[in-house]
C-alpha cells in the first residue's frame, strides 16, 4: 500500500518524484523519502510523518550545487508501515552498506527474517527494522557478482517470498531505474525521452497518459532510450500498452477543501460513466472484457462475492440484486477469510471479486484460490490494468475516475452500480429478462445520477446534524433489506474518519441483543425502506418505535412524501423516490457527508485517516 515513483529523463528528477508522491500519498503517509543518482553517488533524504516533513527538509538543504536538485534520475517513496515503526530510520529509500544501491519497496518480504539472519551472519550491519533493507544489501551483493543491475534484481527476486514491488538505482548507472513486481502494483509511463515507474498512473499522469501494464513476476528497466521487460529468469517479456482516459485535473481537488468532498460530489458522474454504453438497441448488455463463453455463464449455479471493507458492503447489496435478478444463490465473503475456511467451489461457481484498486491483496489471493479450484472469476474494478482484472476471466470496470481519499465514496456507488449491471447481464443471458424489461431497469438506473445530485444540491441539514452530534462518541445505524448494507457502510465511514464507536445493525436483529445498547439520547440513524415494500417499511417503523421508547434520538432517512415516518423521526432527512433495490445509490450519500462533516469538525484529516491506507496490498 506504499506509494512508489521512479523517473529517468531530462527534467530535475526531484521535482518529478515529489509531484508523483503528492498524488500517491493516499497510499501511505507514515514517512517519505527520495534518492537520486548524480556524480557517481546516491544522494538520499527521508523523514518520518507526512510528505510535508520531507519537503521541509529538502528546502532546508537546497543549494545550487546540491545534486538532489540537479539529478535527472531518481526514486521516491511514501510509506504505510508494516515492518518497524514509522521513523526516519525505517523510512525508504534504504541503502546498501557501501551506499552503492538504493531501494524502495511496497509489500512484504515474507522470508525476510531468514535473509536477515543470513546477512547478519555474514557481518552485515542492518540499521533498520524493515524487510526492505535486506533487499538493498542482497542487491548490492548480487550486483558485485553480475555487474548488471537488472540481472542482480532478477537474482534477488528469485530468492524473495511474498508480495512486493521494488525499485532500485545504482551509483554507476546515472540514467537507469530497475523495478520488479510480484503480486503488487507497478506501471510504466512512457514519454518523449523520459520514462516513469509508479504504483499507479497517478504518479506520472501530469507528464504522460501512455502506460505499460506489467505482468506478474517481471523486471523492468527504464533509461532515456526506452523500456526493457523480462521475467525473473531473464526471458524477454512484453507489457500491455494502454492509454489513460483521465488527466491530472481529475486527481485534483477542484476547489473543494478535501478530496473526499470532491469525490462525493463526483458521484453522479461516476454512476453515469459506469452506465455509459452498456446496452445496445436489442437490450443486450456488455462487460468490458469477457474471457469465458456464454454457455459457461448460463451453467453457473452459485455466485460467491469476495471483497474487503467498503467493497464488501457493495457485495452485500449485490447479493439482494443478483438473487432477485438471476435466482442464482449468492454468498458474500470477506476476502481475508475466504480461502482459509476451505470454501466449496466448483467449475459452475462464479466468483465475483470487487476491488476499487484491483490490487487488494486479500481479494487477489481469493481470486487465485478460486482459479485453482476451477471456478470462473469476474472482477468489478475501477483501475484499468491492475492485477485482479488481469487475473480474472471477465472484467466490469466502474469508470469512476481516480479516487484519492482513503475512505471510499464514489468507488462504493460505482461498485453498486456495476453490480446492478452484472445482475441484469446474467439475468438476460439466462433468459430471466426480456429486452424491454432490461431497458426499463436501465432507464431507472439512468435516472439515478440526477437523484444523487438532488441529494447533493442541499446538504445544509446534514451539516447541521453533524454540528449537533459532534460531541457524541457512540452512534448506531439501522437498516433493512438493501438498507442494511447502507447502515454498515455509514457506520464504517464514521469509524474511518471520526474515530468513534459506530455500529450498523439489521433492524430486525434489535430485539436479539443490540437494543441493550440504547439509552437516553443515543443517536440512531435509520435507513427507512421505500413505501414500495410496505411490509419492510412497516417493520422498520416498528423497530424505530422500539428504540424511541427507550430514549433513542432517531434520525430517519426516508423517501420524500413518506408522511408515515414523520411521527417517529426526531430528525427527518428526505431522499428522492427510487425503486427499492436502487435506494443505496441515494441513501448512502447523506451518510458519507455526515461522516465527512463530523470528522472535519473534530479536526481530523478526512483524506488521510490515521492508521489507514488507500490500497491494502499486503495480507
Residue, then its C-alpha position, 0 to 999 in steps of 0.5 A: x500500500x506504499x506509494x512508489x515513483x521512479x523517473x529517468x529523463x531530462x527534467x530535475x528528477x526531484x521535482x518529478x518524484x515529489x509531484x508523483x508522491x503528492x498524488x500517491x500519498x493516499x497510499x501511505x503517509x507514515x514517512x517519505x523519502x527520495x534518492x537520486x543518482x548524480x556524480x557517481x553517488x546516491x544522494x538520499x533524504x527521508x523523514x518520518x510523518x507526512x510528505x510535508x516533513x520531507x519537503x521541509x527538509x529538502x528546502x532546508x538543504x537546497x543549494x545550487x550545487x546540491x545534486x538532489x536538485x540537479x539529478x535527472x534520475x531518481x526514486x521516491x517513496x511514501x510509506x504505510x508501515x508494516x515492518x518497524x515503526x514509522x521513523x526516519x530510520x525505517x523510512x525508504x529509500x534504504x541503502x546498501x552498506x557501501x551506499x552503492x544501491x538504493x531501494x524502495x519497496x511496497x509489500x512484504x518480504x515474507x522470508x525476510x527474517x531468514x535473509x536477515x539472519x543470513x546477512x547478519x551472519x555474514x557481518x552485515x550491519x542492518x540499521x533498520x527494522x524493515x524487510x526492505x533493507x535486506x533487499x538493498x544489501x542482497x542487491x548490492x551483493x548480487x550486483x558485485x557478482x553480475x555487474x548488471x543491475x537488472x540481472x542482480x534484481x532478477x537474482x534477488x527476486x528469485x530468492x524473495x517470498x511474498x508480495x512486493x514491488x521494488x525499485x532500485x538505482x545504482x551509483x554507476x548507472x546515472x540514467x537507469x531505474x530497475x523495478x520488479x513486481x510480484x503480486x503488487x502494483x507497478x506501471x510504466x509511463x512512457x514519454x518523449x525521452x523520459x520514462x516513469x515507474x509508479x504504483x499507479x498512473x497517478x504518479x506520472x499522469x501530469x507528464x504522460x497518459x501512455x502506460x505499460x501494464x506489467x505482468x506478474x513476476x517481471x523486471x523492468x528497466x527504464x533509461x532515456x532510450x526506452x523500456x526493457x521487460x523480462x521475467x525473473x529468469x531473464x526471458x524477454x517479456x512484453x507489457x500491455x500498452x494502454x492509454x489513460x482516459x483521465x488527466x491530472x485535473x481529475x486527481x485534483x481537488x477542484x476547489x473543494x477543501x478535501x478530496x473526499x468532498x470532491x469525490x462525493x460530489x463526483x458521484x453522479x458522474x461516476x454512476x453515469x460513466x459506469x452506465x455509459x454504453x452498456x446496452x445496445x438497441x436489442x437490450x443486450x448488455x456488455x462487460x468490458x472484457x469477457x474471457x469465458x463463453x456464454x454457455x459457461x455463464x448460463x451453467x453457473x449455479x452459485x455466485x460467491x462475492x469476495x471483497x474487503x471493507x467498503x467493497x464488501x458492503x457493495x457485495x452485500x447489496x449485490x447479493x439482494x440484486x443478483x438473487x432477485x435478478x438471476x435466482x442464482x444463490x449468492x454468498x458474500x465473503x470477506x476476502x481475508x477469510x475466504x480461502x482459509x475456511x476451505x470454501x466449496x467451489x466448483x467449475x459452475x461457481x462464479x466468483x465475483x471479486x470487487x476491488x476499487x484498486x484491483x490490487x487488494x491483496x486479500x481479494x487477489x489471493x481469493x481470486x487465485x484460490x478460486x482459479x485453482x479450484x476451477x471456478x470462473x472469476x469476474x472482477x468489478x474494478x475501477x483501475x484499468x490494468x491492475x492485477x485482479x482484472x488481469x487475473x480474472x476471466x471477465x472484467x466490469x470496470x466502474x469508470x469512476x475516475x481516480x479516487x484519492x481519499x482513503x475512505x471510499x465514496x464514489x468507488x462504493x456507488x460505482x461498485x453498486x452500480x456495476x453490480x446492478x449491471x452484472x445482475x441484469x447481464x446474467x439475468x438476460x443471458x439466462x433468459x430471466x429478462x426480456x429486452x424491454x424489461x432490461x431497458x426499463x431497469x436501465x432507464x431507472x438506473x439512468x435516472x439515478x445520477x440526477x437523484x444523487x445530485x438532488x441529494x447533493x444540491x442541499x446538504x445544509x441539514x446534514x451539516x447541521x446534524x453533524x454540528x449537533x452530534x459532534x460531541x457524541x462518541x457512540x452512534x448506531x445505524x439501522x437498516x433493512x433489506x438493501x438498507x442494511x448494507x447502507x447502515x454498515x457502510x455509514x457506520x464504517x465511514x464514521x469509524x474511518x474518519x471520526x474515530x468513534x464507536x459506530x455500529x450498523x445493525x439489521x433492524x430486525x436483529x434489535x430485539x436479539x441483543x443490540x437494543x441493550x445498547x440504547x439509552x437516553x439520547x443515543x443517536x440512531x440513524x435509520x435507513x427507512x425502506x421505500x413505501x414500495x415494500x410496505x411490509x419492510x417499511x412497516x417493520x422498520x417503523x416498528x423497530x424505530x418505535x422500539x428504540x424511541x421508547x427507550x430514549x433513542x434520538x432517531x434520525x430517519x432517512x426516508x423517501x420524500x412524501x413518506x408522511x408515515x415516518x414523520x411521527x417517529x423521526x426526531x430528525x427527518x432527512x428526505x431522499x428522492x423516490x427510487x425503486x427499492x433495490x436502487x435506494x443505496x445509490x441515494x441513501x448512502x450519500x447523506x451518510x458519507x457527508x455526515x461522516x465527512x462533516x463530523x470528522x472535519x469538525x473534530x479536526x481530523x484529516x478526512x483524506x488521510x485517516x490515521x492508521x489507514x491506507x488507500x490500497x491494502x496490498x499486503x495480507 
